[in-house]
Amino acid sequence: MRNTNRKTLRLAQLAILIALEAVLTFTPLGFILVPPISITLMHIPVIVGAVLMGPVDGGILGLSFGVFSMIKASTAAASPADMAFSPFLSGEPVSSIVMCIIPRILLGVIAGGLYLLLSKKIKNGVLSMGISAVAATFCHSMMVLVLLSVLFQSLPLKAVLAALVGVNCLLEMLAAAVVAVAVCKPLQRILRRAK
């Protein structure tokens, strides 16, 4: 019976985080607009799930993030860079799918794996969570930018790269660290008590 409860809890947690991911993707809640840039919050549920549940579940949440972002790009692309994420609008369907799915899955795997590693080495859970969130966000941003520049060479990427690597990427890393720690630390306590 106890094993069944754990599986049910895991599925419930995944469902809640995937639903949150959908809300952030398909509503304005997933973005903080600071003209001229837009800071996304859509990677944060992936990081939260990866830290709380591990790299496998982080990868599942990353996959949902990738699928949702592909749907969003296909239905509401606002720029040529957005169109690159849509297999229907980019002209390169396989490249778009690779760029949407692989970095997002790895975001969850990196966040969960790094947290497991750091939590064994560093006794401060807040520091382990913060480092994991920042590192996973940075790796995700770099993977997307590299794939964007390699797979879609016709896009004017120098300006995009400069903006994203500069202010946008730093603000997303900061948001990931603050929100992930603020959410994960209390949830960890609740989950420990429930066990």
Phi and psi in degrees as a GROMACS rama.xvg file:
@    title "Ramachandran Plot"
@    xaxis  label "Phi"
@    yaxis  label "Psi"
@TYPE xy
-63.3431  -39.8129  ARG-2
-63.4291  -39.206  ASN-3
-64.0853  -39.9351  THR-4
-63.1742  -40.7383  ASN-5
-63.6098  -43.1911  ARG-6
-64.0407  -41.0201  LYS-7
-64.5063  -43.4357  THR-8
-61.2348  -44.7365  LEU-9
-61.0386  -46.7107  ARG-10
-63.786  -38.7627  LEU-11
-64.4427  -43.1867  ALA-12
-62.6764  -44.6117  GLN-13
-60.9559  -44.7974  LEU-14
-61.6206  -43.2323  ALA-15
-63.7904  -44.5152  ILE-16
-68.9622  -36.5093  LEU-17
-67.0664  -39.9857  ILE-18
-63.7324  -41.4784  ALA-19
-62.1912  -41.334  LEU-20
-59.1956  -43.0741  GLU-21
-63.5277  -43.4527  ALA-22
-61.408  -45.3204  VAL-23
-65.5153  -35.0593  LEU-24
-73.1809  -43.3632  THR-25
-100.609  7.60895  PHE-26
-129.778  167.038  THR-27
-68.2408  -7.55897  PRO-28
-63.7457  -21.353  LEU-29
-82.0922  0.986264  GLY-30
-133.506  141.054  PHE-31
-110.037  113.582  ILE-32
-88.6628  115.611  LEU-33
-125.32  88.7596  VAL-34
-49.0871  134.221  PRO-35
-96.5585  14.3749  PRO-36
-115.353  164.059  ILE-37
-125.81  119.912  SER-38
-93.6731  121.469  ILE-39
-88.3677  145.372  THR-40
-111.335  3.18724  LEU-41
-68.8054  -18.8783  MET-42
-81.4462  -15.156  HIS-43
-67.9724  -42.7253  ILE-44
-60.1745  -31.2266  PRO-45
-64.928  -45.6423  VAL-46
-65.9768  -42.9501  ILE-47
-59.7607  -48.6665  VAL-48
-62.4449  -39.8227  GLY-49
-65.2296  -41.399  ALA-50
-67.9113  -43.9482  VAL-51
-77.7207  -32.2526  LEU-52
-116.726  -16.0277  MET-53
110.122  170.651  GLY-54
-66.4501  -31.7638  PRO-55
-66.2269  -48.6833  VAL-56
-67.8045  -32.5464  ASP-57
-60.6374  -40.075  GLY-58
-64.9232  -38.5584  GLY-59
-63.8006  -43.9163  ILE-60
-65.9199  -36.8261  LEU-61
-63.3581  -38.6308  GLY-62
-61.7961  -43.2905  LEU-63
-64.4735  -39.1002  SER-64
-58.1954  -45.4687  PHE-65
-64.0206  -44.0605  GLY-66
-65.068  -44.8288  VAL-67
-63.2496  -40.3118  PHE-68
-68.0832  -32.3897  SER-69
-66.3026  -42.5658  MET-70
-63.6666  -45.3817  ILE-71
-61.2198  -44.4275  LYS-72
-65.2976  -32.7382  ALA-73
-75.7052  -26.0009  SER-74
-107.238  -19.7645  THR-75
-146.332  44.2633  ALA-76
-68.6846  134.19  ALA-77
-109.47  -10.2682  ALA-78
-152.858  167.622  SER-79
-59.5215  -32.6793  PRO-80
-66.5108  -38.4031  ALA-81
-64.3005  -40.8913  ASP-82
-62.0442  -27.6812  MET-83
-62.6722  -23.236  ALA-84
-85.7778  -3.79965  PHE-85
-104.551  121.965  SER-86
-66.7212  -15.2152  PRO-87
-92.1476  -25.5443  PHE-88
-107.215  -19.1612  LEU-89
-78.1621  -25.1271  SER-90
83.2745  -6.68108  GLY-91
-131.491  74.9697  GLU-92
-60.0242  -41.5357  PRO-93
-66.0991  -42.3724  VAL-94
-61.5118  -41.3553  SER-95
-63.9681  -42.8264  SER-96
-64.3312  -44.7013  ILE-97
-59.3188  -45.7002  VAL-98
-68.4888  -32.2641  MET-99
-76.9165  -38.3313  CYS-100
-91.8049  -52.182  ILE-101
-59.8053  -52.4724  ILE-102
-62.2172  -32.0374  PRO-103
-73.5426  -39.7503  ARG-104
-62.7137  -45.8356  ILE-105
-65.3238  -29.1818  LEU-106
-55.0935  -49.3676  LEU-107
-68.3144  -40.3904  GLY-108
-65.8612  -43.9731  VAL-109
-64.7632  -46.514  ILE-110
-60.5432  -46.9106  ALA-111
-67.946  -44.1923  GLY-112
-65.5748  -43.3842  GLY-113
-65.8592  -40.1187  LEU-114
-63.3867  -43.3417  TYR-115
-58.8683  -43.4925  LEU-116
-65.71  -49.3671  LEU-117
-68.2552  -33.8639  LEU-118
-67.4611  -21.2455  SER-119
-82.0687  -29.5841  LYS-120
-92.6789  -34.9871  LYS-121
-113.182  126.454  ILE-122
-76.3557  -20.8912  LYS-123
-80.9104  106.45  ASN-124
-63.7604  -36.2805  GLY-125
-62.8843  -43.1803  VAL-126
-65.0939  -42.6154  LEU-127
-60.9084  -43.2163  SER-128
-65.0283  -46.0693  MET-129
-62.0986  -46.2576  GLY-130
-63.08  -42.4478  ILE-131
-62.1665  -43.8389  SER-132
-63.7941  -45.5589  ALA-133
-65.9601  -47.2968  VAL-134
-64.586  -42.6637  ALA-135
-65.5477  -40.7617  ALA-136
-64.0312  -43.8532  THR-137
-62.1024  -47.3498  PHE-138
-60.8369  -42.4762  CYS-139
-61.1492  -48.1624  HIS-140
-60.5847  -43.6785  SER-141
-66.5512  -40.6312  MET-142
-61.7061  -44.3037  MET-143
-63.4731  -44.7337  VAL-144
-64.3046  -41.7967  LEU-145
-64.6758  -45.9236  VAL-146
-63.8996  -38.7679  LEU-147
-61.9563  -43.139  LEU-148
-74.8823  -31.7852  SER-149
-80.6945  -44.3464  VAL-150
-84.2432  -24.6213  LEU-151
-128.369  71.816  PHE-152
-68.6907  -18.423  GLN-153
-78.5712  -13.7432  SER-154
-73.6549  143.564  LEU-155
-75.2964  87.1201  PRO-156
-91.47  -13.5133  LEU-157
-61.6851  -43.3681  LYS-158
-68.474  -40.7466  ALA-159
-62.6591  -47.1613  VAL-160
-59.8826  -45.3236  LEU-161
-61.8789  -44.2111  ALA-162
-67.0416  -45.2324  ALA-163
-69.5239  -44.9264  LEU-164
-67.6777  -32.5524  VAL-165
-74.6958  -109.503  GLY-166
-66.1265  -46.7858  VAL-167
-58.9874  -50.6801  ASN-168
-62.9667  -41.7864  CYS-169
-63.5201  -42.31  LEU-170
-68.0429  -36.602  LEU-171
-67.1108  -37.9138  GLU-172
-65.3478  -42.0953  MET-173
-63.0553  -45.998  LEU-174
-60.7169  -42.2534  ALA-175
-62.1527  -45.3025  ALA-176
-63.8168  -47.6911  ALA-177
-66.0207  -50.5644  VAL-178
-70.2304  -42.1877  VAL-179
-60.6285  -45.1226  ALA-180
-66.1005  -43.6404  VAL-181
-63.312  -31.2014  ALA-182
-89.7594  -44.5677  VAL-183
-69.7512  -40.2429  CYS-184
-60.9333  -51.5145  LYS-185
-66.0545  -37.6696  PRO-186
-64.604  -34.9559  LEU-187
-61.784  -43.5143  GLN-188
-61.93  -44.0037  ARG-189
-62.8387  -43.6537  ILE-190
-66.8262  -35.9685  LEU-191
-65.0613  -41.6498  ARG-192
-65.0102  -37.3811  ARG-193
-66.2192  -30.4795  ALA-194
